[in-house]
Amino acid sequence: MFYKKLERICFENGISVRYVATQIGLSPQSALGWKNGSQPSPATIKKLAEYFNVSIEYFLDTATTADHGSIAFSGSNNNFFAQTQNQAPLGELEEEILNLCKKMSIKQKMELLQTAYSILEK
């Protein structure tokens, strides 16, 4: 679903997916990966949304999963917020963060992820 949406918006704008990938700082091979089912990172989705001046939700399937009530990408078994059974129990701070996330819009969650990634890079 992600790639089909990206392909459609590129077609409507008269540009190729490979071109868009290079315009947002990625290699043209990224487009091939997406075509073959690879899912872009949250940072890439944000860049694409900004490039096309659309909401982040445009590229996301906002349906919830039955198991976790999380936001999932369409056509993928991956889930950004899924917990695996092998994880340790959450601490108080982690639970508070998750509770706050439940109250956020998708856009706010994507911004939070971006902030968290930038903090980890320091």
N, CA, C and O of each residue as an XYZ file, in Angstrom:
488
protein
N       0.815     -1.189      0.000
C       0.000      0.000      0.000
C       0.860      1.254      0.000
O       0.559      2.195     -0.735
N       1.938      1.300      0.813
C       2.800      2.485      0.844
C       3.317      2.799     -0.552
O       3.193      3.928     -1.027
N       3.900      1.794     -1.211
C       4.500      2.059     -2.519
C       3.456      2.510     -3.532
O       3.721      3.398     -4.341
N       2.283      1.911     -3.494
C       1.223      2.307     -4.436
C       0.835      3.769     -4.237
O       0.616      4.495     -5.206
N       0.751      4.196     -2.982
C       0.437      5.595     -2.708
C       1.554      6.514     -3.199
O       1.299      7.559     -3.798
N       2.785      6.109     -2.938
C       3.926      6.903     -3.388
C       3.978      6.965     -4.910
O       4.202      8.027     -5.490
N       3.774      5.837     -5.540
C       3.784      5.776     -6.999
C       2.688      6.672     -7.586
O       2.917      7.370     -8.574
N       1.509      6.652     -6.980
C       0.391      7.456     -7.472
C       0.683      8.955     -7.349
O       0.448      9.713     -8.289
N       1.194      9.377     -6.194
C       1.447     10.799     -6.008
C       2.587     11.276     -6.909
O       2.588     12.421     -7.362
N       3.548     10.402     -7.165
C       4.628     10.746     -8.100
C       4.069     10.909     -9.513
O       4.403     11.863    -10.216
N       3.219      9.972     -9.920
C       2.600     10.037    -11.243
C       1.809     11.327    -11.408
O       1.893     11.995    -12.438
N       1.039     11.668    -10.376
C       0.221     12.885    -10.423
C       1.079     14.141    -10.549
O       0.624     15.163    -11.063
N       2.321     14.059    -10.076
C       3.223     15.201    -10.136
C       4.228     15.109    -11.279
O       5.095     15.972    -11.422
N       4.109     14.053    -12.098
C       4.968     13.905    -13.271
C       6.424     13.617    -12.968
O       7.312     14.009    -13.725
N       6.671     12.928    -11.854
C       8.044     12.581    -11.477
C       8.119     11.104    -11.115
O       7.101     10.460    -10.862
N       9.328     10.583    -11.094
C       9.508      9.165    -10.763
C       9.781      8.996     -9.269
O      10.212      9.928     -8.590
N       9.524      7.807     -8.784
C       9.800      7.484     -7.380
C      11.300      7.578     -7.120
O      11.725      8.053     -6.067
N      12.096      7.127     -8.081
C      13.564      7.205     -7.933
C      14.022      8.657     -7.792
O      14.900      8.966     -6.987
N      13.419      9.535     -8.583
C      13.763     10.954     -8.511
C      13.445     11.509     -7.134
O      14.256     12.225     -6.547
N      12.275     11.184     -6.619
C      11.868     11.670     -5.293
C      12.836     11.167     -4.235
O      13.214     11.916     -3.334
N      13.239      9.911     -4.335
C      14.191      9.356     -3.360
C      15.460     10.201     -3.322
O      15.964     10.520     -2.245
N      15.974     10.562     -4.488
C      17.200     11.372     -4.512
C      16.944     12.786     -3.981
O      17.823     13.385     -3.360
N      15.752     13.312     -4.223
C      15.425     14.661     -3.761
C      15.329     14.769     -2.244
O      15.518     15.847     -1.681
N      15.036     13.656     -1.586
C      14.959     13.687     -0.115
C      16.229     13.114      0.522
O      16.268     12.833      1.720
N      17.266     12.947     -0.307
C      18.572     12.551      0.232
C      18.844     11.060      0.293
O      19.770     10.632      0.981
N      18.054     10.258     -0.414
C      18.270      8.812     -0.429
C      18.774      8.374     -1.792
O      18.735      9.139     -2.756
N      19.244      7.148     -1.865
C      19.702      6.621     -3.153
C      18.496      6.184     -3.985
O      17.442      5.863     -3.436
N      18.653      6.174     -5.300
C      17.565      5.692     -6.158
C      17.195      4.240     -5.856
O      16.067      3.822     -6.119
N      18.129      3.475     -5.310
C      17.866      2.080     -4.974
C      16.832      1.951     -3.858
O      16.204      0.903     -3.714
N      16.653      3.001     -3.075
C      15.625      2.981     -2.026
C      14.260      2.725     -2.644
O      13.441      1.994     -2.088
N      14.024      3.338     -3.810
C      12.740      3.170     -4.492
C      12.511      1.712     -4.871
O      11.390      1.213     -4.768
N      13.556      1.032     -5.304
C      13.433     -0.381     -5.657
C      13.094     -1.210     -4.416
O      12.279     -2.131     -4.480
N      13.717     -0.879     -3.299
C      13.416     -1.584     -2.056
C      11.956     -1.413     -1.664
O      11.302     -2.376     -1.262
N      11.445     -0.192     -1.779
C      10.039      0.062     -1.445
C       9.127     -0.689     -2.390
O       8.103     -1.236     -1.979
N       9.503     -0.713     -3.663
C       8.684     -1.433     -4.645
C       8.613     -2.920     -4.306
O       7.598     -3.576     -4.542
N       9.702     -3.439     -3.750
C       9.771     -4.859     -3.389
C       9.240     -5.146     -1.988
O       9.398     -6.256     -1.479
N       8.612     -4.152     -1.364
C       7.968     -4.400     -0.073
C       8.679     -3.865      1.143
O       8.141     -3.948      2.247
N       9.875     -3.316      0.984
C      10.584     -2.732      2.110
C       9.824     -1.505      2.588
O       9.276     -0.757      1.779
N       9.790     -1.298      3.887
C       9.074     -0.155      4.447
C      10.064      0.946      4.810
O      11.127      0.663      5.363
N       9.730      2.186      4.508
C      10.618      3.303      4.843
C      10.601      3.597      6.343
O       9.673      3.228      7.062
N      11.646      4.265      6.779
C      11.718      4.665      8.183
C      10.740      5.804      8.453
O      10.276      6.458      7.518
N      10.424      6.045      9.725
C       9.564      7.186     10.049
C      10.142      8.511      9.532
O       9.403      9.387      9.082
N      11.471      8.645      9.603
C      12.107      9.869      9.117
C      11.882     10.041      7.614
O      11.658     11.155      7.140
N      11.941      8.942      6.872
C      11.717      9.005      5.425
C      10.274      9.356      5.117
O      10.006     10.145      4.210
N       9.355      8.786      5.851
C       7.939      9.107      5.630
C       7.702     10.590      5.887
O       6.964     11.244      5.150
N       8.322     11.108      6.920
C       8.170     12.528      7.223
C       8.717     13.381      6.082
O       8.089     14.360      5.679
N       9.885     13.011      5.561
C      10.476     13.754      4.438
C       9.578     13.695      3.203
O       9.392     14.698      2.515
N       9.026     12.516      2.928
C       8.137     12.375      1.771
C       6.887     13.231      1.935
O       6.443     13.884      0.991
N       6.329     13.223      3.132
C       5.122     14.028      3.390
C       5.430     15.511      3.204
O       4.634     16.247      2.621
N       6.575     15.940      3.694
C       6.963     17.342      3.526
C       7.219     17.670      2.059
O       6.828     18.734      1.579
N       7.876     16.757      1.350
C       8.190     16.976     -0.065
C       6.917     17.186     -0.883
O       6.850     18.080     -1.727
N       5.909     16.352     -0.623
C       4.666     16.425     -1.386
C       3.615     17.334     -0.734
O       2.525     17.524     -1.272
N       3.959     17.887      0.422
C       3.041     18.760      1.142
C       1.720     18.041      1.455
O       0.631     18.571      1.236
N       1.858     16.824      1.971
C       0.707     16.034      2.410
C       0.947     15.627      3.860
O       2.056     15.764      4.376
N      -0.086     15.133      4.506
C       0.079     14.675      5.883
C       0.830     13.342      5.897
O       0.841     12.604      4.912
N       1.440     13.064      7.014
C       2.119     11.780      7.198
C       1.124     10.638      7.032
O       1.458      9.575      6.511
N      -0.100     10.876      7.484
C      -1.143      9.862      7.416
C      -1.413      9.406      5.982
O      -1.874      8.286      5.762
N      -1.126     10.270      5.009
C      -1.333      9.906      3.605
C      -0.597      8.602      3.280
O      -1.125      7.740      2.578
N       0.615      8.472      3.795
C       1.438      7.300      3.480
C       1.222      6.133      4.438
O       1.713      5.032      4.189
N       0.508      6.357      5.509
C       0.301      5.304      6.504
C      -1.073      4.687      6.376
O      -2.039      5.345      5.991
N      -1.140      3.409      6.705
C      -2.427      2.753      6.898
C      -2.741      2.961      8.363
O      -2.061      2.410      9.229
N      -3.756      3.741      8.650
C      -4.032      4.086     10.042
C      -4.947      3.094     10.741
O      -5.428      3.358     11.842
N      -5.188      1.953     10.104
C      -5.976      0.910     10.763
C      -5.179      0.358     11.931
O      -3.951      0.284     11.873
N      -5.867     -0.024     12.980
C      -5.173     -0.590     14.130
C      -5.102     -2.100     13.990
O      -5.906     -2.723     13.297
N      -4.130     -2.659     14.659
C      -3.994     -4.113     14.655
C      -4.766     -4.681     15.829
O      -4.889     -4.030     16.867
N      -5.275     -5.862     15.681
C      -6.062     -6.484     16.746
C      -5.192     -6.814     17.956
O      -5.652     -6.737     19.095
N      -3.939     -7.182     17.709
C      -3.079     -7.611     18.799
C      -2.638     -6.486     19.727
O      -2.634     -6.648     20.948
N      -2.265     -5.339     19.147
C      -1.622     -4.308     19.949
C      -2.299     -2.949     19.880
O      -1.931     -2.041     20.625
N      -3.291     -2.791     18.992
C      -3.897     -1.486     18.852
C      -2.914     -0.447     18.357
O      -3.040      0.730     18.698
N      -1.930     -0.854     17.557
C      -0.869      0.036     17.108
C      -1.062      0.441     15.661
O      -1.833     -0.172     14.922
N      -0.357      1.470     15.278
C      -0.370      1.904     13.891
C       0.560      0.991     13.108
O       1.697      0.763     13.522
N       0.090      0.468     11.984
C       0.889     -0.454     11.186
C       0.927      0.013      9.747
O      -0.006      0.649      9.256
N       2.009     -0.308      9.087
C       2.079     -0.062      7.660
C       1.269     -1.119      6.942
O       1.269     -2.285      7.337
N       0.594     -0.722      5.909
C      -0.203     -1.642      5.105
C       0.711     -2.631      4.389
O       1.806     -2.260      3.967
N       0.290     -3.853      4.250
C       1.041     -4.845      3.484
C       2.310     -5.320      4.163
O       3.153     -5.945      3.519
N       2.462     -5.048      5.413
C       3.689     -5.420      6.106
C       3.357     -6.170      7.384
O       2.350     -5.894      8.035
N       4.211     -7.119      7.737
C       4.056     -7.802      9.015
C       4.757     -7.035     10.117
O       4.628     -7.372     11.295
N       5.506     -5.992      9.734
C       6.207     -5.172     10.712
C       5.231     -4.192     11.342
O       4.227     -3.809     10.742
N       5.551     -3.800     12.557
C       4.716     -2.852     13.268
C       5.639     -1.948     14.074
O       6.423     -2.441     14.885
N       5.562     -0.646     13.871
C       6.451      0.284     14.550
C       6.402      0.144     16.057
O       7.437      0.221     16.719
N       5.216     -0.061     16.612
C       5.058      0.019     18.044
C       4.746     -1.331     18.693
O       4.379     -1.392     19.867
N       4.892     -2.388     17.939
C       4.548     -3.702     18.470
C       5.553     -4.143     19.527
O       6.753     -3.898     19.403
N       5.055     -4.783     20.547
C       5.920     -5.362     21.564
C       6.024     -6.854     21.285
O       5.033     -7.501     20.945
N       7.220     -7.390     21.428
C       7.375     -8.831     21.257
C       7.237     -9.504     22.612
O       7.374     -8.860     23.652
N       6.971    -10.772     22.593
C       6.781    -11.506     23.846
C       8.085    -11.659     24.619
O       8.059    -11.976     25.808
N       9.232    -11.439     23.962
C      10.521    -11.633     24.611
C      11.026    -10.384     25.325
O      12.125    -10.413     25.880
N      10.273     -9.296     25.333
C      10.741     -8.078     25.962
C      10.493     -8.107     27.463
O       9.559     -8.737     27.959
N      11.375     -7.392     28.165
C      11.220     -7.265     29.615
C      10.021     -6.371     29.915
O       9.631     -5.559     29.076
N       9.436     -6.509     31.094
C       8.314     -5.635     31.471
C       8.750     -4.168     31.432
O       9.923     -3.855     31.634
N       7.814     -3.292     31.176
C       8.099     -1.869     31.105
C       8.262     -1.270     32.487
O       7.588     -1.676     33.434
N       9.164     -0.299     32.601
C       9.327      0.446     33.841
C       8.287      1.558     33.909
O       7.517      1.761     32.971
N       8.275      2.278     35.035
C       7.289      3.344     35.223
C       7.404      4.430     34.162
O       6.389      4.868     33.619
N       8.619      4.871     33.858
C       8.813      5.919     32.851
C       8.372      5.454     31.469
O       7.746      6.207     30.722
N       8.700      4.222     31.137
C       8.300      3.687     29.835
C       6.779      3.606     29.719
O       6.213      3.913     28.670
N       6.128      3.194     30.793
C       4.663      3.136     30.773
C       4.054      4.524     30.632
O       3.059      4.709     29.931
N       4.665      5.506     31.312
C       4.162      6.879     31.206
C       4.322      7.398     29.772
O       3.428      8.060     29.247
N       5.451      7.099     29.148
C       5.675      7.510     27.755
C       4.635      6.866     26.843
O       4.052      7.539     25.993
N       4.403      5.575     27.015
C       3.407      4.892     26.180
C       2.002      5.450     26.395
O       1.238      5.596     25.441
N       1.664      5.761     27.637
C       0.343      6.334     27.912
C       0.180      7.687     27.229
O      -0.891      8.006     26.712
N       1.249      8.479     27.231
C       1.194      9.759     26.523
C       1.046      9.536     25.016
O       0.300     10.251     24.347
N       1.751      8.553     24.495
C       1.680      8.251     23.052
C       0.265      7.873     22.629
O      -0.171      8.208     21.528
N      -0.440      7.182     23.498
C      -1.804      6.762     23.165
C      -2.724      7.954     22.948
O      -3.736      7.847     22.256
N      -2.368      9.089     23.541
C      -3.191     10.289     23.422
C      -2.791     11.161     22.226
O      -3.465     12.147     21.926
N      -1.686     10.798     21.537
C      -1.149     11.618     20.450
C      -1.733     11.240     19.099
O      -2.170     10.110     18.878
N      -1.727     12.214     18.209
C      -2.087     11.948     16.820
C      -0.908     11.233     16.158
O       0.184     11.175     16.725
N      -1.125     10.701     14.983
C      -0.046     10.028     14.253
C       1.098     10.998     13.991
O       2.270     10.652     14.145
N       0.747     12.215     13.595
C       1.772     13.223     13.320
C       2.612     13.485     14.564
O       3.837     13.564     14.479
N       1.971     13.617     15.706
C       2.698     13.840     16.950
C       3.602     12.661     17.288
O       4.717     12.848     17.776
N       3.122     11.449     17.028
C       3.949     10.262     17.273
C       5.177     10.255     16.374
O       6.273      9.909     16.816
N       4.994     10.638     15.109
C       6.119     10.684     14.179
C       7.130     11.747     14.627
O       8.337     11.522     14.538
N       6.657     12.887     15.102
C       7.551     13.932     15.604
C       8.305     13.449     16.835
O       9.496     13.718     16.991
N       7.602     12.736     17.704
C       8.244     12.182     18.890
C       9.342     11.192     18.498
O      10.431     11.209     19.072
N       9.057     10.337     17.527
C      10.059      9.390     17.051
C      11.289     10.117     16.511
O      12.422      9.739     16.809
N      11.058     11.159     15.718
C      12.167     11.938     15.176
C      13.024     12.509     16.294
O      14.252     12.444     16.239
N      12.375     13.066     17.305
C      13.086     13.640     18.436
C      13.883     12.566     19.157
O      15.044     12.779     19.508
N      13.267     11.419     19.378
C      13.964     10.319     20.063
C      15.182      9.862     19.257
O      16.240      9.613     19.834
N      15.049      9.748     17.941
C      16.189      9.357     17.101
C      17.300     10.379     17.200
O      18.469     10.002     17.291
N      16.972     11.663     17.183
C      18.009     12.691     17.247
C      18.693     12.674     18.614
O      19.897     12.917     18.693
N      17.961     12.394     19.688
C      18.566     12.282     21.007
C      19.543     11.111     21.043
O      20.631     11.229     21.606
N      19.162      9.987     20.448
C      20.034      8.800     20.449
C      21.310      9.017     19.639
O      22.335      8.396     19.918
N      21.253      9.895     18.638
C      22.412     10.138     17.789
C      23.471     11.001     18.488
O      24.621     11.049     18.051
N      23.079     11.686     19.580
C      24.022     12.581     20.296
C      25.037     11.806     21.067
O      25.898     12.395     21.720
